[in-house]
Amino acid sequence: YVFYFVAGSQIGAAVADTPYGPFVPEAEPIVRKGTFDCHTIDPGVYVEDDGTRYFLWGNQRAWVAPFSDDCLSFDEQEAFSWVPGDFREAIWIHKRNGIYYASWSENDARDPEYCVKYAMSDSLHGPWSEWKPFTPLGSKTFESQCNLVMPLPDGQFLYIGDRWNPDDLGNSPTLWLPIRIGGGEAMLEWHDEWTYER
């Protein structure tokens, strides 16, 4: 098991034999500060249909690179990047019916215009479509900022976002909502209650 973390504008990794730890950090960061043209934060992983794992990261510029087999390094020469829309941070890639969906946070989470947007492509390398809003504009993604877009075993997707509480970060609540993805559209809709059904 690999746990990715950010410290000092660098991305590190820690490994463990179980998801409960204890996690032991690697001696060197995966991405050092200043190595790539971005602020080095928000690590993520996308797994392709063939099992290839891609490392995702970046603020102000989105970066993607195929991981080594142990997911603890990557070949810097194979990394590629782009700037989707007014990209801020937290790039996530998901795929449905052969179409790639890239989603990201736009603007600072404290900005009244904060939202999550997405674009589509037939290739992980792009080109990407024009962005579209993930939720109705003005909803501020239901007062949350995107942490994760998680694929579920049956092909559905789950949005996990936090409602950042600067006065008590440890008690910032988490929002879990299903995402409707398909037919060239990704939409996060509000549900007062919902049940995951396979």
CORRASUL-V748680 format. One record per residue. RES is the residue in one letter. SS is DSSP state (H for helix, E for strand, L for the rest). D_FIRST is the distance of its C-alpha to the first C-alpha in Angstrom with 2 decimals. Layout:
BEGIN
{{RES	SS	D_FIRST} {RES	SS	D_FIRST}}
END
This chain:
BEGIN
{{Y	L	0.00} {V	E	3.79} {F	E	6.74} {Y	E	10.08} {F	E	13.31} {V	E	17.01} {A	E	19.33} {G	L	22.82} {S	L	22.68} {Q	E	19.85} {I	E	16.24} {G	E	13.70} {A	E	10.00} {A	E	8.25} {V	E	5.50} {A	L	5.22} {D	L	6.06} {T	L	6.25} {P	L	6.07} {Y	L	9.22} {G	L	8.48} {P	L	10.27} {F	L	8.43} {V	E	10.40} {P	E	11.62} {E	L	12.57} {A	L	16.37} {E	L	17.27} {P	L	16.52} {I	L	15.49} {V	E	18.66} {R	L	21.55} {K	L	24.18} {G	L	27.00} {T	L	25.45} {F	L	25.72} {D	L	28.42} {C	L	26.75} {H	E	25.58} {T	L	21.95} {I	L	20.09} {D	L	18.24} {P	L	15.13} {G	E	14.06} {V	E	12.93} {Y	E	15.36} {V	E	14.95} {E	L	18.37} {D	L	20.15} {D	L	19.86} {G	L	16.06} {T	L	16.28} {R	E	13.73} {Y	E	15.62} {F	E	14.92} {L	E	17.29} {W	E	18.87} {G	L	22.30} {N	E	25.15} {Q	L	28.63} {R	L	27.32} {A	E	24.45} {W	E	22.49} {V	E	20.49} {A	E	19.21} {P	E	17.57} {F	E	14.31} {S	L	14.22} {D	L	12.55} {D	L	9.55} {C	L	9.47} {L	L	10.57} {S	L	14.22} {F	E	16.94} {D	L	20.66} {E	H	22.62} {Q	H	25.53} {E	H	23.76} {A	L	22.97} {F	E	25.39} {S	E	26.42} {W	E	28.93} {V	L	30.28} {P	L	30.43} {G	L	33.31} {D	L	33.39} {F	E	29.64} {R	E	28.39} {E	E	24.58} {A	E	21.44} {I	E	21.57} {W	E	19.94} {I	E	20.63} {H	E	21.14} {K	E	23.32} {R	E	25.91} {N	L	28.60} {G	L	28.19} {I	E	28.50} {Y	E	25.95} {Y	E	25.92} {A	E	24.93} {S	E	25.00} {W	E	25.17} {S	E	26.68} {E	E	30.24} {N	L	32.08} {D	L	30.92} {A	L	29.77} {R	L	32.87} {D	L	35.17} {P	L	37.44} {E	L	36.71} {Y	L	32.89} {C	E	31.47} {V	E	28.71} {K	E	30.00} {Y	E	28.97} {A	E	30.30} {M	E	30.18} {S	E	30.30} {D	L	30.60} {S	L	28.40} {L	L	25.23} {H	L	27.54} {G	L	30.16} {P	L	32.89} {W	L	31.92} {S	L	34.39} {E	L	35.92} {W	L	33.77} {K	E	34.30} {P	E	33.58} {F	L	30.74} {T	L	32.88} {P	L	36.60} {L	L	37.56} {G	L	38.27} {S	L	35.79} {K	H	33.32} {T	H	30.63} {F	H	31.84} {E	H	31.53} {S	L	27.80} {Q	E	25.71} {C	E	22.99} {N	E	19.35} {L	E	17.86} {V	E	19.28} {M	E	17.08} {P	E	18.08} {L	L	18.76} {P	L	19.00} {D	L	22.78} {G	L	23.04} {Q	L	23.70} {F	E	22.06} {L	E	21.39} {Y	E	22.21} {I	E	20.62} {G	E	22.68} {D	E	23.58} {R	E	27.13} {W	L	27.05} {N	L	29.16} {P	L	30.09} {D	L	31.97} {D	L	29.14} {L	H	25.74} {G	H	23.93} {N	H	25.92} {S	L	25.58} {P	E	25.47} {T	E	23.20} {L	E	24.85} {W	E	23.53} {L	E	25.77} {P	E	25.87} {I	E	26.58} {R	E	29.28} {I	E	28.53} {G	E	30.91} {G	L	34.21} {G	L	33.47} {E	E	32.76} {A	E	29.92} {M	E	31.09} {L	E	29.70} {E	L	32.32} {W	L	32.87} {H	L	32.78} {D	L	34.03} {E	L	32.20} {W	L	30.19} {T	L	28.48} {Y	L	25.76} {E	L	27.45} {R	L	26.13}}
END
